[in-house]
């Protein structure tokens, strides 16, 4: 079952309270997404741990609905110097 | 944590340690079947690091088992010296910061 952008954003905002969350449906099909999450929750965590935190929030959706999820995960401090993208 | 059957677990561990740098991907390096896998292959080639690869599309048992073993739900997965480095986003980020080249420098020919 395709996941709506709204559902994806809601799940992330609920889990990472106060985070800046941007989501994008890359193909319009509800299964290839990109998400940017900026939260203090990621401070002091290595990239792999940050990704696992996000995957854990999405849980079963990662196993079924979501075929691809490109993640940009930062802390507010890391973005202060300018987003390299 | 999913309990993996011991035979599959052994096979996963053997495959991860087949080469110091191992890429679990969709397709193979000369013909990747997914844009994210293709991107990681191109970064590794750019760095000039020899790497082994395993096509998870032709190995469904290992594909599902490795997700549980790694606690990582997607492919590609880049493993170095038996440890998961990450998927395409992490590889791209580390490469942009020059960190991947440093990590992989010992394995260059």
N, CA and C atoms of all chains as a GROMACS GRO file, in nm:
protein
  582
    1UNK      N    1   0.085  -0.120   0.000
    1UNK     CA    2   0.000   0.000   0.000
    1UNK      C    3   0.088   0.124   0.000
    2UNK      N    4   0.064   0.216  -0.092
    2UNK     CA    5   0.149   0.336  -0.093
    2UNK      C    6   0.131   0.418   0.034
    3UNK      N    7   0.235   0.485   0.069
    3UNK     CA    8   0.235   0.569   0.188
    3UNK      C    9   0.219   0.713   0.140
    4UNK      N   10   0.136   0.790   0.210
    4UNK     CA   11   0.124   0.930   0.166
    4UNK      C   12   0.238   1.011   0.227
    5UNK      N   13   0.272   1.118   0.157
    5UNK     CA   14   0.375   1.208   0.206
    5UNK      C   15   0.340   1.259   0.344
    6UNK      N   16   0.210   1.288   0.363
    6UNK     CA   17   0.164   1.340   0.491
    6UNK      C   18   0.188   1.240   0.604
    7UNK      N   19   0.157   1.112   0.576
    7UNK     CA   20   0.178   1.008   0.677
    7UNK      C   21   0.326   0.996   0.713
    8UNK      N   22   0.409   1.001   0.610
    8UNK     CA   23   0.552   0.990   0.634
    8UNK      C   24   0.601   1.107   0.720
    9UNK      N   25   0.561   1.228   0.682
    9UNK     CA   26   0.602   1.347   0.757
    9UNK      C   27   0.549   1.342   0.900
   10UNK      N   28   0.423   1.299   0.915
   10UNK     CA   29   0.363   1.292   1.049
   10UNK      C   30   0.440   1.195   1.139
   11UNK      N   31   0.474   1.079   1.083
   11UNK     CA   32   0.547   0.980   1.164
   11UNK      C   33   0.680   1.037   1.211
   12UNK      N   34   0.748   1.107   1.120
   12UNK     CA   35   0.879   1.162   1.156
   12UNK      C   36   0.865   1.275   1.258
   13UNK      N   37   0.764   1.361   1.238
   13UNK     CA   38   0.747   1.474   1.330
   13UNK      C   39   0.704   1.427   1.469
   14UNK      N   40   0.625   1.319   1.473
   14UNK     CA   41   0.582   1.265   1.602
   14UNK      C   42   0.701   1.207   1.678
   15UNK      N   43   0.790   1.140   1.603
   15UNK     CA   44   0.903   1.074   1.668
   15UNK      C   45   1.013   1.173   1.707
   16UNK      N   46   1.038   1.270   1.619
   16UNK     CA   47   1.145   1.367   1.646
   16UNK      C   48   1.080   1.502   1.675
   17UNK      N   49   1.039   1.517   1.800
   17UNK     CA   50   0.962   1.636   1.839
   17UNK      C   51   1.047   1.761   1.820
   18UNK      N   52   0.988   1.859   1.753
   18UNK     CA   53   1.058   1.985   1.732
   18UNK      C   54   1.150   1.985   1.611
   19UNK      N   55   1.156   1.873   1.541
   19UNK     CA   56   1.246   1.863   1.426
   19UNK      C   57   1.190   1.939   1.306
   20UNK      N   58   1.283   1.985   1.223
   20UNK     CA   59   1.242   2.036   1.092
   20UNK      C   60   1.241   1.917   0.997
   21UNK      N   61   1.124   1.892   0.938
   21UNK     CA   62   1.108   1.774   0.852
   21UNK      C   63   1.060   1.818   0.714
   22UNK      N   64   1.133   1.776   0.613
   22UNK     CA   65   1.087   1.798   0.475
   22UNK      C   66   1.084   1.664   0.404
   23UNK      N   67   0.974   1.637   0.335
   23UNK     CA   68   0.964   1.510   0.264
   23UNK      C   69   0.927   1.535   0.119
   24UNK      N   70   0.966   1.440   0.035
   24UNK     CA   71   0.944   1.454  -0.108
   24UNK      C   72   0.916   1.314  -0.164
   25UNK      N   73   0.815   1.306  -0.248
   25UNK     CA   74   0.787   1.181  -0.318
   25UNK      C   75   0.860   1.187  -0.452
   26UNK      N   76   0.963   1.103  -0.467
   26UNK     CA   77   1.054   1.119  -0.581
   26UNK      C   78   0.991   1.078  -0.714
   27UNK      N   79   0.896   0.986  -0.707
   27UNK     CA   80   0.839   0.936  -0.832
   27UNK      C   81   0.688   0.960  -0.842
   28UNK      N   82   0.627   1.004  -0.733
   28UNK     CA   83   0.482   1.020  -0.732
   28UNK      C   84   0.408   0.890  -0.706
   29UNK      N   85   0.484   0.781  -0.685
   29UNK     CA   86   0.422   0.650  -0.668
   29UNK      C   87   0.398   0.609  -0.523
   30UNK      N   88   0.440   0.694  -0.428
   30UNK     CA   89   0.418   0.660  -0.288
   30UNK      C   90   0.510   0.552  -0.235
   31UNK      N   91   0.625   0.531  -0.302
   31UNK     CA   92   0.717   0.432  -0.248
   31UNK      C   93   0.865   0.470  -0.261
   32UNK      N   94   0.895   0.578  -0.335
   32UNK     CA   95   1.033   0.628  -0.341
   32UNK      C   96   1.034   0.769  -0.284
   33UNK      N   97   1.094   0.783  -0.166
   33UNK     CA   98   1.087   0.912  -0.096
   33UNK      C   99   1.226   0.969  -0.069
   34UNK      N  100   1.227   1.098  -0.045
   34UNK     CA  101   1.345   1.162   0.013
   34UNK      C  102   1.297   1.238   0.135
   35UNK      N  103   1.377   1.237   0.241
   35UNK     CA  104   1.340   1.310   0.362
   35UNK      C  105   1.461   1.381   0.418
   36UNK      N  106   1.438   1.504   0.463
   36UNK     CA  107   1.540   1.579   0.536
   36UNK      C  108   1.488   1.599   0.677
   37UNK      N  109   1.568   1.562   0.774
   37UNK     CA  110   1.526   1.575   0.914
   37UNK      C  111   1.637   1.649   0.990
   38UNK      N  112   1.601   1.760   1.047
   38UNK     CA  113   1.699   1.839   1.123
   38UNK      C  114   1.652   1.844   1.268
   39UNK      N  115   1.729   1.782   1.356
   39UNK     CA  116   1.686   1.769   1.494
   39UNK      C  117   1.807   1.761   1.587
   40UNK      N  118   1.791   1.814   1.707
   40UNK     CA  119   1.897   1.803   1.808
   40UNK      C  120   1.914   1.658   1.855
   41UNK      N  121   1.813   1.574   1.826
   41UNK     CA  122   1.819   1.434   1.869
   41UNK      C  123   1.939   1.361   1.807
   42UNK      N  124   1.993   1.416   1.697
   42UNK     CA  125   2.101   1.346   1.627
   42UNK      C  126   2.240   1.389   1.673
   43UNK      N  127   2.245   1.484   1.766
   43UNK     CA  128   2.375   1.534   1.811
   43UNK      C  129   2.458   1.420   1.872
   44UNK      N  130   2.583   1.415   1.834
   44UNK     CA  131   2.674   1.316   1.890
   44UNK      C  132   2.654   1.175   1.838
   45UNK      N  133   2.573   1.160   1.732
   45UNK     CA  134   2.550   1.027   1.675
   45UNK      C  135   2.619   1.016   1.539
   46UNK      N  136   2.679   0.901   1.514
   46UNK     CA  137   2.739   0.876   1.384
   46UNK      C  138   2.629   0.859   1.279
   47UNK      N  139   2.666   0.881   1.151
   47UNK     CA  140   2.566   0.870   1.044
   47UNK      C  141   2.486   0.740   1.048
   48UNK      N  142   2.556   0.630   1.073
   48UNK     CA  143   2.486   0.501   1.070
   48UNK      C  144   2.383   0.492   1.182
   49UNK      N  145   2.416   0.548   1.298
   49UNK     CA  146   2.322   0.546   1.411
   49UNK      C  147   2.202   0.637   1.381
   50UNK      N  148   2.226   0.750   1.316
   50UNK     CA  149   2.118   0.841   1.281
   50UNK      C  150   2.019   0.774   1.185
   51UNK      N  151   2.073   0.705   1.085
   51UNK     CA  152   1.986   0.636   0.991
   51UNK      C  153   1.903   0.529   1.062
   52UNK      N  154   1.970   0.455   1.152
   52UNK     CA  155   1.898   0.349   1.224
   52UNK      C  156   1.785   0.408   1.309
   53UNK      N  157   1.806   0.527   1.367
   53UNK     CA  158   1.700   0.592   1.446
   53UNK      C  159   1.578   0.619   1.357
   54UNK      N  160   1.604   0.666   1.236
   54UNK     CA  161   1.493   0.698   1.145
   54UNK      C  162   1.425   0.568   1.097
   55UNK      N  163   1.506   0.469   1.061
   55UNK     CA  164   1.449   0.342   1.016
   55UNK      C  165   1.363   0.279   1.126
   56UNK      N  166   1.408   0.293   1.251
   56UNK     CA  167   1.334   0.234   1.363
   56UNK      C  168   1.196   0.300   1.377
   57UNK      N  169   1.191   0.430   1.354
   57UNK     CA  170   1.063   0.502   1.362
   57UNK      C  171   0.967   0.451   1.255
   58UNK      N  172   1.020   0.428   1.137
   58UNK     CA  173   0.933   0.389   1.025
   58UNK      C  174   0.898   0.241   1.030
   59UNK      N  175   0.979   0.164   1.101
   59UNK     CA  176   0.947   0.024   1.130
   59UNK      C  177   0.900  -0.057   1.010
   60UNK      N  178   0.780  -0.108   1.020
   60UNK     CA  179   0.728  -0.199   0.918
   60UNK      C  180   0.716  -0.133   0.781
   61UNK      N  181   0.692  -0.003   0.780
   61UNK     CA  182   0.678   0.066   0.650
   61UNK      C  183   0.805   0.051   0.567
   62UNK      N  184   0.921   0.046   0.637
   62UNK     CA  185   1.048   0.028   0.565
   62UNK      C  186   1.054  -0.108   0.498
   63UNK      N  187   0.982  -0.205   0.555
   63UNK     CA  188   0.988  -0.341   0.501
   63UNK      C  189   0.890  -0.360   0.386
   64UNK      N  190   0.786  -0.276   0.380
   64UNK     CA  191   0.684  -0.302   0.278
   64UNK      C  192   0.658  -0.181   0.188
   65UNK      N  193   0.604  -0.073   0.245
   65UNK     CA  194   0.557   0.038   0.161
   65UNK      C  195   0.671   0.117   0.097
   66UNK      N  196   0.780   0.132   0.171
   66UNK     CA  197   0.887   0.220   0.124
   66UNK      C  198   0.993   0.138   0.051
   67UNK      N  199   1.007   0.163  -0.077
   67UNK     CA  200   1.109   0.090  -0.154
   67UNK      C  201   1.243   0.161  -0.149
   68UNK      N  202   1.239   0.293  -0.139
   68UNK     CA  203   1.364   0.369  -0.132
   68UNK      C  204   1.338   0.495  -0.051
   69UNK      N  205   1.435   0.529   0.032
   69UNK     CA  206   1.423   0.648   0.115
   69UNK      C  207   1.561   0.712   0.125
   70UNK      N  208   1.577   0.824   0.053
   70UNK     CA  209   1.703   0.897   0.061
   70UNK      C  210   1.695   0.990   0.181
   71UNK      N  211   1.792   0.980   0.271
   71UNK     CA  212   1.785   1.056   0.396
   71UNK      C  213   1.895   1.159   0.406
   72UNK      N  214   1.857   1.278   0.444
   72UNK     CA  215   1.953   1.380   0.485
   72UNK      C  216   1.923   1.410   0.631
   73UNK      N  217   2.018   1.380   0.718
   73UNK     CA  218   1.993   1.389   0.862
   73UNK      C  219   2.099   1.479   0.924
   74UNK      N  220   2.054   1.587   0.986
   74UNK     CA  221   2.151   1.680   1.045
   74UNK      C  222   2.101   1.732   1.178
   75UNK      N  223   2.193   1.796   1.250
   75UNK     CA  224   2.152   1.872   1.369
   75UNK      C  225   2.142   2.019   1.327
   76UNK      N  226   2.070   2.100   1.403
   76UNK     CA  227   2.060   2.243   1.370
   76UNK      C  228   2.198   2.308   1.360
   77UNK      N  229   2.292   2.267   1.445
   77UNK     CA  230   2.427   2.324   1.441
   77UNK      C  231   2.497   2.294   1.309
   78UNK      N  232   2.478   2.172   1.260
   78UNK     CA  233   2.545   2.133   1.136
   78UNK      C  234   2.492   2.210   1.016
   79UNK      N  235   2.366   2.248   1.024
   79UNK     CA  236   2.309   2.319   0.909
   79UNK      C  237   2.339   2.468   0.915
   80UNK      N  238   2.379   2.517   1.033
   80UNK     CA  239   2.401   2.661   1.049
   80UNK      C  240   2.507   2.712   0.952
   81UNK      N  241   2.606   2.628   0.925
   81UNK     CA  242   2.714   2.669   0.836
   81UNK      C  243   2.678   2.661   0.689
   82UNK      N  244   2.555   2.624   0.659
   82UNK     CA  245   2.513   2.617   0.519
   82UNK      C  246   2.499   2.472   0.475
   83UNK      N  247   2.391   2.444   0.410
   83UNK     CA  248   2.367   2.310   0.359
   83UNK      C  249   2.449   2.291   0.231
   84UNK      N  250   2.535   2.188   0.228
   84UNK     CA  251   2.619   2.170   0.109
   84UNK      C  252   2.541   2.139  -0.018
   85UNK      N  253   2.413   2.097  -0.001
   85UNK     CA  254   2.339   2.060  -0.122
   85UNK      C  255   2.291   2.184  -0.198
   86UNK      N  256   1.514  -0.835   1.760
   86UNK     CA  257   1.614  -0.892   1.667
   86UNK      C  258   1.564  -1.028   1.617
   87UNK      N  259   1.558  -1.041   1.487
   87UNK     CA  260   1.513  -1.166   1.427
   87UNK      C  261   1.619  -1.275   1.451
   88UNK      N  262   1.574  -1.394   1.486
   88UNK     CA  263   1.667  -1.505   1.498
   88UNK      C  264   1.697  -1.560   1.359
   89UNK      N  265   1.823  -1.556   1.324
   89UNK     CA  266   1.862  -1.606   1.194
   89UNK      C  267   1.897  -1.753   1.205
   90UNK      N  268   1.864  -1.829   1.103
   90UNK     CA  269   1.908  -1.968   1.110
   90UNK      C  270   2.060  -1.972   1.096
   91UNK      N  271   2.123  -2.061   1.177
   91UNK     CA  272   2.269  -2.059   1.192
   91UNK      C  273   2.344  -2.075   1.059
   92UNK      N  274   2.289  -2.157   0.970
   92UNK     CA  275   2.356  -2.176   0.841
   92UNK      C  276   2.359  -2.047   0.762
   93UNK      N  277   2.244  -1.977   0.762
   93UNK     CA  278   2.237  -1.851   0.688
   93UNK      C  279   2.329  -1.747   0.751
   94UNK      N  280   2.330  -1.746   0.884
   94UNK     CA  281   2.416  -1.650   0.955
   94UNK      C  282   2.563  -1.673   0.918
   95UNK      N  283   2.604  -1.800   0.914
   95UNK     CA  284   2.741  -1.832   0.876
   95UNK      C  285   2.770  -1.787   0.733
   96UNK      N  286   2.674  -1.811   0.645
   96UNK     CA  287   2.695  -1.772   0.505
   96UNK      C  288   2.703  -1.619   0.492
   97UNK      N  289   2.621  -1.547   0.569
   97UNK     CA  290   2.626  -1.401   0.568
   97UNK      C  291   2.765  -1.354   0.614
   98UNK      N  292   2.811  -1.411   0.724
   98UNK     CA  293   2.940  -1.367   0.779
   98UNK      C  294   3.054  -1.400   0.683
   99UNK      N  295   3.045  -1.514   0.618
   99UNK     CA  296   3.150  -1.549   0.520
   99UNK      C  297   3.148  -1.454   0.401
  100UNK      N  298   3.028  -1.417   0.358
  100UNK     CA  299   3.017  -1.328   0.242
  100UNK      C  300   3.066  -1.188   0.275
  101UNK      N  301   3.030  -1.140   0.395
  101UNK     CA  302   3.074  -1.006   0.439
  101UNK      C  303   3.226  -0.998   0.443
  102UNK      N  304   3.291  -1.110   0.482
  102UNK     CA  305   3.437  -1.104   0.499
  102UNK      C  306   3.511  -1.160   0.377
  103UNK      N  307   3.440  -1.180   0.267
  103UNK     CA  308   3.503  -1.233   0.146
  103UNK      C  309   3.614  -1.140   0.097
  104UNK      N  310   3.586  -1.009   0.103
  104UNK     CA  311   3.686  -0.907   0.066
  104UNK      C  312   3.684  -0.800   0.175
  105UNK      N  313   3.797  -0.728   0.192
  105UNK     CA  314   3.797  -0.621   0.293
  105UNK      C  315   3.690  -0.516   0.265
  106UNK      N  316   3.666  -0.487   0.139
  106UNK     CA  317   3.561  -0.392   0.100
  106UNK      C  318   3.456  -0.470   0.022
  107UNK      N  319   3.336  -0.481   0.078
  107UNK     CA  320   3.230  -0.561   0.016
  107UNK      C  321   3.106  -0.476  -0.006
  108UNK      N  322   3.055  -0.482  -0.126
  108UNK     CA  323   2.932  -0.408  -0.157
  108UNK      C  324   2.818  -0.506  -0.186
  109UNK      N  325   2.714  -0.498  -0.106
  109UNK     CA  326   2.592  -0.576  -0.131
  109UNK      C  327   2.499  -0.486  -0.210
  110UNK      N  328   2.470  -0.526  -0.332
  110UNK     CA  329   2.402  -0.434  -0.424
  110UNK      C  330   2.298  -0.506  -0.510
  111UNK      N  331   2.220  -0.424  -0.580
  111UNK     CA  332   2.126  -0.478  -0.678
  111UNK      C  333   2.195  -0.479  -0.813
  112UNK      N  334   2.217  -0.600  -0.865
  112UNK     CA  335   2.293  -0.615  -0.989
  112UNK      C  336   2.440  -0.634  -0.957
  113UNK      N  337   2.526  -0.609  -1.056
  113UNK     CA  338   2.669  -0.621  -1.033
  113UNK      C  339   2.738  -0.492  -1.080
  114UNK      N  340   2.867  -0.476  -1.043
  114UNK     CA  341   2.932  -0.347  -1.071
  114UNK      C  342   2.928  -0.306  -1.219
  115UNK      N  343   2.932  -0.404  -1.309
  115UNK     CA  344   2.929  -0.364  -1.451
  115UNK      C  345   2.787  -0.338  -1.499
  116UNK      N  346   2.688  -0.389  -1.427
  116UNK     CA  347   2.549  -0.363  -1.464
  116UNK      C  348   2.458  -0.350  -1.341
  117UNK      N  349   2.470  -0.236  -1.270
  117UNK     CA  350   2.385  -0.216  -1.152
  117UNK      C  351   2.237  -0.207  -1.192
  118UNK      N  352   2.150  -0.260  -1.105
  118UNK     CA  353   2.006  -0.263  -1.137
  118UNK      C  354   1.930  -0.157  -1.058
  119UNK      N  355   2.001  -0.062  -1.003
  119UNK     CA  356   1.935   0.039  -0.921
  119UNK      C  357   2.027   0.160  -0.914
  120UNK      N  358   1.970   0.278  -0.917
  120UNK     CA  359   2.049   0.401  -0.921
  120UNK      C  360   2.138   0.420  -0.799
  121UNK      N  361   2.087   0.377  -0.683
  121UNK     CA  362   2.165   0.394  -0.560
  121UNK      C  363   2.286   0.301  -0.560
  122UNK      N  364   2.265   0.178  -0.606
  122UNK     CA  365   2.377   0.084  -0.618
  122UNK      C  366   2.479   0.138  -0.718
  123UNK      N  367   2.431   0.191  -0.829
  123UNK     CA  368   2.519   0.245  -0.932
  123UNK      C  369   2.604   0.360  -0.876
  124UNK      N  370   2.543   0.441  -0.792
  124UNK     CA  371   2.615   0.556  -0.737
  124UNK      C  372   2.731   0.512  -0.647
  125UNK      N  373   2.705   0.410  -0.564
  125UNK     CA  374   2.811   0.362  -0.474
  125UNK      C  375   2.924   0.298  -0.555
  126UNK      N  376   2.888   0.221  -0.658
  126UNK     CA  377   2.990   0.162  -0.745
  126UNK      C  378   3.076   0.272  -0.806
  127UNK      N  379   3.014   0.380  -0.851
  127UNK     CA  380   3.092   0.483  -0.918
  127UNK      C  381   3.183   0.557  -0.819
  128UNK      N  382   3.138   0.573  -0.694
  128UNK     CA  383   3.225   0.634  -0.593
  128UNK      C  384   3.347   0.544  -0.565
  129UNK      N  385   3.322   0.414  -0.550
  129UNK     CA  386   3.433   0.322  -0.521
  129UNK      C  387   3.532   0.318  -0.638
  130UNK      N  388   3.479   0.323  -0.760
  130UNK     CA  389   3.568   0.323  -0.878
  130UNK      C  390   3.648   0.452  -0.884
  131UNK      N  391   3.581   0.563  -0.852
  131UNK     CA  392   3.650   0.692  -0.852
  131UNK      C  393   3.766   0.693  -0.752
  132UNK      N  394   3.743   0.627  -0.637
  132UNK     CA  395   3.848   0.622  -0.535
  132UNK      C  396   3.956   0.520  -0.569
  133UNK      N  397   3.928   0.437  -0.668
  133UNK     CA  398   4.027   0.338  -0.708
  133UNK      C  399   4.049   0.229  -0.606
  134UNK      N  400   3.944   0.193  -0.534
  134UNK     CA  401   3.954   0.090  -0.431
  134UNK      C  402   3.896  -0.041  -0.485
  135UNK      N  403   3.975  -0.147  -0.483
  135UNK     CA  404   3.919  -0.276  -0.524
  135UNK      C  405   3.812  -0.321  -0.424
  136UNK      N  406   3.704  -0.378  -0.475
  136UNK     CA  407   3.599  -0.422  -0.384
  136UNK      C  408   3.532  -0.547  -0.439
  137UNK      N  409   3.480  -0.628  -0.346
  137UNK     CA  410   3.400  -0.742  -0.384
  137UNK      C  411   3.254  -0.700  -0.386
  138UNK      N  412   3.172  -0.777  -0.457
  138UNK     CA  413   3.030  -0.742  -0.457
  138UNK      C  414   2.945  -0.867  -0.455
  139UNK      N  415   2.824  -0.849  -0.409
  139UNK     CA  416   2.730  -0.960  -0.406
  139UNK      C  417   2.596  -0.908  -0.455
  140UNK      N  418   2.540  -0.978  -0.554
  140UNK     CA  419   2.412  -0.936  -0.612
  140UNK      C  420   2.298  -0.994  -0.529
  141UNK      N  421   2.233  -0.907  -0.449
  141UNK     CA  422   2.130  -0.958  -0.359
  141UNK      C  423   2.000  -0.992  -0.435
  142UNK      N  424   1.988  -0.942  -0.558
  142UNK     CA  425   1.868  -0.976  -0.635
  142UNK      C  426   1.867  -1.124  -0.673
  143UNK      N  427   1.986  -1.186  -0.682
  143UNK     CA  428   1.989  -1.327  -0.718
  143UNK      C  429   2.006  -1.416  -0.595
  144UNK      N  430   1.989  -1.358  -0.478
  144UNK     CA  431   2.008  -1.434  -0.353
  144UNK      C  432   1.907  -1.388  -0.247
  145UNK      N  433   1.779  -1.424  -0.264
  145UNK     CA  434   1.673  -1.373  -0.175
  145UNK      C  435   1.693  -1.409  -0.028
  146UNK      N  436   1.748  -1.527   0.001
  146UNK     CA  437   1.769  -1.565   0.142
  146UNK      C  438   1.868  -1.471   0.209
  147UNK      N  439   1.979  -1.451   0.140
  147UNK     CA  440   2.081  -1.364   0.198
  147UNK      C  441   2.030  -1.220   0.205
  148UNK      N  442   1.953  -1.180   0.105
  148UNK     CA  443   1.897  -1.044   0.104
  148UNK      C  444   1.816  -1.016   0.229
  149UNK      N  445   1.724  -1.108   0.262
  149UNK     CA  446   1.640  -1.088   0.382
  149UNK      C  447   1.720  -1.107   0.510
  150UNK      N  448   1.810  -1.208   0.509
  150UNK     CA  449   1.890  -1.235   0.627
  150UNK      C  450   1.983  -1.120   0.663
  151UNK      N  451   2.042  -1.060   0.561
  151UNK     CA  452   2.138  -0.953   0.586
  151UNK      C  453   2.069  -0.829   0.642
  152UNK      N  454   1.946  -0.804   0.600
  152UNK     CA  455   1.872  -0.690   0.658
  152UNK      C  456   1.860  -0.706   0.809
  153UNK      N  457   1.829  -0.828   0.853
  153UNK     CA  458   1.814  -0.853   0.996
  153UNK      C  459   1.950  -0.851   1.066
  154UNK      N  460   2.047  -0.919   1.004
  154UNK     CA  461   2.181  -0.928   1.063
  154UNK      C  462   2.240  -0.789   1.082
  155UNK      N  463   2.220  -0.704   0.981
  155UNK     CA  464   2.282  -0.570   0.982
  155UNK      C  465   2.197  -0.469   1.059
  156UNK      N  466   2.072  -0.504   1.088
  156UNK     CA  467   1.977  -0.406   1.140
  156UNK      C  468   1.974  -0.284   1.047
  157UNK      N  469   1.958  -0.313   0.919
  157UNK     CA  470   1.961  -0.210   0.814
  157UNK      C  471   1.867  -0.255   0.703
  158UNK      N  472   1.761  -0.179   0.675
  158UNK     CA  473   1.654  -0.234   0.591
  158UNK      C  474   1.670  -0.219   0.440
  159UNK      N  475   1.778  -0.156   0.395
  159UNK     CA  476   1.785  -0.127   0.251
  159UNK      C  477   1.919  -0.169   0.191
  160UNK      N  478   1.920  -0.169   0.058
  160UNK     CA  479   2.043  -0.191  -0.020
  160UNK      C  480   2.060  -0.075  -0.117
  161UNK      N  481   2.183  -0.043  -0.154
  161UNK     CA  482   2.309  -0.110  -0.125
  161UNK      C  483   2.355  -0.095   0.019
  162UNK      N  484   2.445  -0.188   0.059
  162UNK     CA  485   2.513  -0.180   0.188
  162UNK      C  486   2.662  -0.194   0.161
  163UNK      N  487   2.739  -0.098   0.212
  163UNK     CA  488   2.885  -0.106   0.200
  163UNK      C  489   2.944  -0.154   0.332
  164UNK      N  490   3.018  -0.262   0.326
  164UNK     CA  491   3.084  -0.320   0.444
  164UNK      C  492   3.234  -0.309   0.428
  165UNK      N  493   3.302  -0.268   0.534
  165UNK     CA  494   3.448  -0.257   0.532
  165UNK      C  495   3.504  -0.329   0.655
  166UNK      N  496   3.593  -0.421   0.631
  166UNK     CA  497   3.653  -0.501   0.739
  166UNK      C  498   3.547  -0.561   0.830
  167UNK      N  499   3.442  -0.611   0.770
  167UNK     CA  500   3.338  -0.679   0.848
  167UNK      C  501   3.240  -0.588   0.920
  168UNK      N  502   3.247  -0.456   0.892
  168UNK     CA  503   3.154  -0.363   0.958
  168UNK      C  504   3.074  -0.284   0.855
  169UNK      N  505   2.948  -0.262   0.887
  169UNK     CA  506   2.862  -0.185   0.798
  169UNK      C  507   2.900  -0.036   0.804
  170UNK      N  508   2.931   0.019   0.689
  170UNK     CA  509   2.959   0.164   0.680
  170UNK      C  510   2.828   0.239   0.658
  171UNK      N  511   2.744   0.186   0.569
  171UNK     CA  512   2.614   0.249   0.546
  171UNK      C  513   2.566   0.224   0.404
  172UNK      N  514   2.460   0.296   0.369
  172UNK     CA  515   2.402   0.288   0.236
  172UNK      C  516   2.446   0.406   0.150
  173UNK      N  517   2.370   0.430   0.045
  173UNK     CA  518   2.410   0.530  -0.053
  173UNK      C  519   2.423   0.671   0.007
  174UNK      N  520   2.329   0.712   0.091
  174UNK     CA  521   2.334   0.848   0.148
  174UNK      C  522   2.462   0.870   0.227
  175UNK      N  523   2.497   0.771   0.310
  175UNK     CA  524   2.615   0.783   0.396
  175UNK      C  525   2.742   0.780   0.312
  176UNK      N  526   2.745   0.691   0.213
  176UNK     CA  527   2.862   0.683   0.126
  176UNK      C  528   2.881   0.816   0.052
  177UNK      N  529   2.773   0.872   0.001
  177UNK     CA  530   2.780   0.999  -0.072
  177UNK      C  531   2.830   1.112   0.020
  178UNK      N  532   2.774   1.117   0.141
  178UNK     CA  533   2.813   1.219   0.238
  178UNK      C  534   2.960   1.207   0.278
  179UNK      N  535   3.000   1.083   0.310
  179UNK     CA  536   3.139   1.062   0.353
  179UNK      C  537   3.235   1.094   0.239
  180UNK      N  538   3.194   1.062   0.117
  180UNK     CA  539   3.279   1.090   0.002
  180UNK      C  540   3.292   1.242  -0.018
  181UNK      N  541   3.181   1.313  -0.004
  181UNK     CA  542   3.182   1.459  -0.021
  181UNK      C  543   3.273   1.526   0.081
  182UNK      N  544   3.282   1.466   0.201
  182UNK     CA  545   3.366   1.524   0.306
  182UNK      C  546   3.509   1.470   0.302
  183UNK      N  547   3.535   1.380   0.210
  183UNK     CA  548   3.670   1.322   0.201
  183UNK      C  549   3.696   1.210   0.301
  184UNK      N  550   3.593   1.174   0.379
  184UNK     CA  551   3.613   1.074   0.483
  184UNK      C  552   3.622   0.931   0.428
  185UNK      N  553   3.551   0.909   0.318
  185UNK     CA  554   3.549   0.773   0.264
  185UNK      C  555   3.687   0.735   0.207
  186UNK      N  556   3.749   0.830   0.138
  186UNK     CA  557   3.883   0.806   0.084
  186UNK      C  558   3.982   0.771   0.194
  187UNK      N  559   3.969   0.839   0.309
  187UNK     CA  560   4.059   0.812   0.421
  187UNK      C  561   4.034   0.672   0.478
  188UNK      N  562   3.904   0.640   0.492
  188UNK     CA  563   3.868   0.509   0.547
  188UNK      C  564   3.919   0.396   0.457
  189UNK      N  565   3.911   0.419   0.326
  189UNK     CA  566   3.942   0.311   0.232
  189UNK      C  567   4.088   0.313   0.184
  190UNK      N  568   4.163   0.416   0.223
  190UNK     CA  569   4.301   0.430   0.176
  190UNK      C  570   4.385   0.303   0.197
  191UNK      N  571   4.371   0.235   0.313
  191UNK     CA  572   4.454   0.116   0.334
  191UNK      C  573   4.427   0.003   0.234
  192UNK      N  574   4.314   0.010   0.166
  192UNK     CA  575   4.277  -0.102   0.077
  192UNK      C  576   4.307  -0.074  -0.069
  193UNK      N  577   4.361   0.046  -0.096
  193UNK     CA  578   4.395   0.078  -0.235
  193UNK      C  579   4.512  -0.006  -0.280
  194UNK      N  580   4.508  -0.042  -0.405
  194UNK     CA  581   4.618  -0.123  -0.461
  194UNK      C  582   4.737  -0.034  -0.491
   0.00000   0.00000   0.00000
